[in-house]
Amino acid sequence: MSPRNKQKLEKIRDGRTTQIKNIALKLFARYGYSGTKTSVIAAEAGISEGLIYRYYKSKEELFSELIKEHLDEARRKLEYLPCLQGSSFDQIKALTENMMDENNKYAFILIERARRDDDIPKKVTEILEKYSASTMIDTLIPIFAKGQELGEFSREDPRRLAFWYFFIINSICIQEWRYDEYGMPSVEVLMRILTK
């Protein structure tokens, strides 16, 4: 096979895996691991179910890969957050905008749903243990504490404040698709939860 044909095939493969992942992300986020069938992913993607298995050995492999990729990305974003310009309030606001962004909210919902569901594969349980919610929140405690010192955030234990904040966002995101009439609250409304 010529290098040009090989590149063309790799581009098609990359495009197809991205398409499958994007559809699977939305469906897994909405219906969970057990509630999502590969036949539905295929139908939504406009491909045959067999084609999914050319790229992934199983539904479990697809689900696990999605969880790992999005948790890796979330960790990178959280670790980078203190490097952003602006105050602690600005940094948390940027994080909130990122979580609530239409392009990112399904990843956030997927991860939170996987943390709550009992029927996820063992491999995903292991991935979630490595990236526990507590560990992710720990990364933000210094930002919350600094924001309190500057008078930007309410006076409460920083860990508790961060936990409550993410609990509220998690709850909204998990339920959002059920209440399309009202949609998601604005970032400004969510940020008011933290302020004095």
Secondary structure, DSSP 4 states (H G I P E B T S, - for coil): --HHHHHHHHHHHHHHHHHHHHHHHHHHHHHTTTT--HHHHHHHHTS-HHHHHHH-S-HHHHHHHHHHHHHHHHHHHHHHGGGSSS-HHHHHHHHHHHHHSTTTHHHHHHHHHHHH-S---HHHHHHHHHT-HHHHHHHHHHHHHHHHHTTSS-SS-HHHHHHHHHHHHHHHHHHHGGGTTT-PPPHHHHHHTT--
